[in-house]
Amino acid sequence: MVLSHAASDSDVSVHSTFASRYVRTSLPRFRMPENSIPKEAAYQIINDELMLDGNPRLNLASFVTTWMEPECDKLIMASINKNYVDMDEYPVTTELQNRCVNMIAHLFNAPLGETETAVGVGTVGSSEAIMLAGLAFKRKWQNKRKAEGKPFDKPNIVTGANVQVCWEKFARYFEVELKEVKLREGYYVMDPEQAVEMVDENTICVAAILGSTLNGEFEDVKLLNDLLVLKNKETGLDIPIHVDAASGGFIAPFLYPELEWDFRLPQVKSINVSGHKYGLVYAGIGWVVWRNKEDLPDELIFHINYLGADQPTFTLNFSKGSSQVIAQYYQLIRLGHEGYRNVMENCRENMIVLREGLEKTGRFSIVSKDEGIPLVAFSLKDNSSHTEFEISEMLRRYGWIVPAYTMPANAEHITVLRVVIREDFSRTLAERLVMDIEKVMHELDELPSRVINKISLGEVKSEDNGDNMVVTVKKSDIEKPIEINVKKSDKPIFC
């Protein structure tokens, strides 16, 4: 006799999640479920779905840190339940943030005495930091114009077309005209001479990029400063500089200490940097520092009596976690100048290994520069048969996430692949990536060449042309650069 037992929805005696009813139903996607499920089942089902994400360590598209020491991971988990804004309740965390601000300001050569407190704040990233710096420039410009009895309703900011999309957000959200210096083939950063020509009495600042997301190149902040000094003398203007050092701020002081880009230049009034990039902290921390107190209008600072203490604050949000602030302080004291220098030198050396490996293939042109962020941006010498987007897509089969994208306006016909070299990208991985790229190129060579004539988006056509079958292949989504907002903006939105 065959015995059978129907599984009961209320049967809690089954200990294996995969033997339970919870794997037989789809996860809610739009509405919160009516009933609870065991914690083990919730964890297992969510964890299983997350397996379909890419491997963060092999995500070579991102500048954001993907590895930290276990000791720092412990500190992060121990402080994950602390709300940073409760300064009176967590005074030590507040003190650690202030120490970070001071250390970073001194790293950027702020004109401070040994015991003088720096002016700056921690943020959730460089995007918020740039918003705060831009607001300070706008308010200071408005105050000056009001005092002079002049119109103050048409502020503008001058940048290169290579700036990150957060600059366009700032301009749109806070009603500032964005005046862009266009790029050109072979020159993918802001031209300082053209930038200075574009400034006028309504310019609140010129934004220079220390490490373009497109090719890693540092813009010439010193030349920009010198030209602005001359322009200001000739016109009576006082145009300041903000340095967007999101990626390069933790690189230049250690690899290129003689490079003048920071507060050593008199027109540089504020600098932002991403702690979660080459500051070597997980995502969620940025910093902005000002040259001195006069560069941050006091009316932008709020003094809030919350939970028993006066709290000065200048942020775009209120509550945020404390973990990343503590992690940044850990890295600063754990590594020191010596450790950061070693990390950055390793990144640069592994970048050279990758670049030389790609050059040896004879298939690629290197677009990135030797001096700048440790990354390799490269393009096909001959893309008549296959494209950079196809290489990017095929590399995913080996686990690599390597972005392909087109350059901004005036150089959009240039397509590049980009590999960001982070702390956890070893020489072994660099050599492996070169081998896998060579495999991909060999596989592409074995495929029929793409037809560049009569391509119609959304169609696949074939034509019998005598002895040859001409196939027109549908353009796929991989040929749309995911890092470029092609509809509303041509700014890179790389993390």
Secondary structure, DSSP 4 states (H G I P E B T S, - for coil): -----PPPTT------GGGSGGGSSPPPSSS--SS---HHHHHHHHHHHHTTSPPGGGBTT--S-----HHHHHHHHHTTT-BTT-TTT-HHHHHHHHHHHHHHHHHTT-S--TTPPPEEEEESSHHHHHHHHHHHHHHHHHHHHHHTT---S--EEEEETTS-HHHHHHHHHTT-EEEEEPPBTTB-S--HHHHHHH--TTEEEEEEEBS-TTT-BBP-HHHHHHHHHHHHHHHS----EEEE-TTTTTTHHHH-TT---STTSTTEEEEEEETTTTT---SS-EEEEESSGGGS-GGG-EEEEETTEEEEE--S-S--BSHHHHHHHHHHHHHHHHHHHHHHHHHHHHHHHHHHHHHHHTSEEE-S-SSBSSEEEEEES--SS--HHHHHHHHGGGT-B--EEE-STTSTT-EEEEEE--TT--HHHHHHHHHHHHHHHHHHHHSPPPP-SS--TT--EEEEETTEEEEEPPPPGGGS-TTB-TTT---B---
